[in-house]
Amino acid sequence: MDGNGRWAHERRLPRIAGHNEGVRAVRRVTEAAGELGINTLTLFTFSSENWNRPSSEVSALMKLFIKSLKNEINDLNKNNVRLKMIGCKNSLSKSVVSELESGIVSTSGNTGLTLNLAFNYGSRQEIVDATKKIANQVKKGELNPENIDENIFEKYLYTFDLPDPDLLIRTGGEFRISNFMLWQIAYSEIIIYPKYWPEFSKEDLIQCIMNYQTRERRFGRTSEQLKKDTIH
């Protein structure tokens, strides 16, 4: 969800104004995803690299995150949305962790859209953490190295109970992945969208999905093979 700061800068507003507007975009897109029947929506909310931003901005973001969670939980339950989180909780404040866990428990019984917040998340760290867990099991004799394959490895990722993304949308026109789900997006379709995140609407989401629907997803195969599979 890129472009909050630039959106604010172009309007001569403080960066936090862009983040506030970004929260409204989160609400719009979450509601739209639920209406469109999307099963899982992952939002890159705060990266592990975002700690390098000015401390005043980080502090404001944390306060905004807590406030937004408190304000949105009732609507999430009303709309049958289940909240999840991927990322490292260790360096988060107790108040942030408490609010997150409260929201996750409160919505755990919902069966509609899964809203997955990537918060204090970095994909390289996720892969390192998974490797450590596997190495520890091998060391204990609980896992045979010969049995480790892709299916085994992904069970140790933060996203072990989530599907790999079909579509990755990067707003703000930036052409980079920024340490987001490096393992999981191996075959995701990617759309670089020019609009800043605070401007992103339901109509923009639909346009991205319509673009996605025109893509031919071959997963290493040829178009001819896909056609044969469709016929059979």
Steps between C-alpha positions, in 0.01 A plus 500: 500500500741764374469874460355634825790739554512623142123550499535724806807682367326597177223656709745671735375292791697316771581137419266375772211655305588264217503204736160604637362512148665165436290349780187608314632325192552183707135514602384550139711220359420254781127556452536468123704178530230347718227604255694355207540161670877518543615240753822661629625857493851571630596861569865596547429725796842557658827347383794405719696768311247771593666527843766703317256785449504804733401395852218756506343342191541146635338603829210663315455190285482273804239722663302512176518122471362447852226758446401351165478148640277614783275692260471225239450180701121537524473551124729205433273277708191649338642417156617149602869589450767294675814689606848346483855633532836395359823651627715515811331600826819510708590863428144631521369678808268318739212731406534421129529124561205507739276681252605268219439184701169631626384566144619161380315318779186713456473417129629142510156349447423700186482306173516769232801694376830438679669837552868428551711787633871482422619700800865534598547258213803423284514205265873437539458473876203269449716268288785514753256419784362204303853373435588521870190304596581229246864486609392464862270208415776333300739548793250333736458211258134588440546572130705319237683748269430266207127556547515881478333630186300809407184368666684435826682834492188713452342344808756696707420837342274756671244431225485124556118507521441749217496453122772656286382830348353483151537874450745755638402866466764765566352850519690824456671391179803342669670216307640290783394224738637660819560175690136389477410129490805409290425127524123524465483725191714274281208463258283797594380734228634850567332832431685828553222752553572873457258634761617574852346272763275773655335538158448128439130412467267206449497585129879484491494158667247376246715634217800310637298180529372538145861544386594186693222305330656568161832343605596149393647325804723226363707401807788395274283325242419608145177654373434183301520287815252726676259472211519121510437500875196724449360268232542195723 
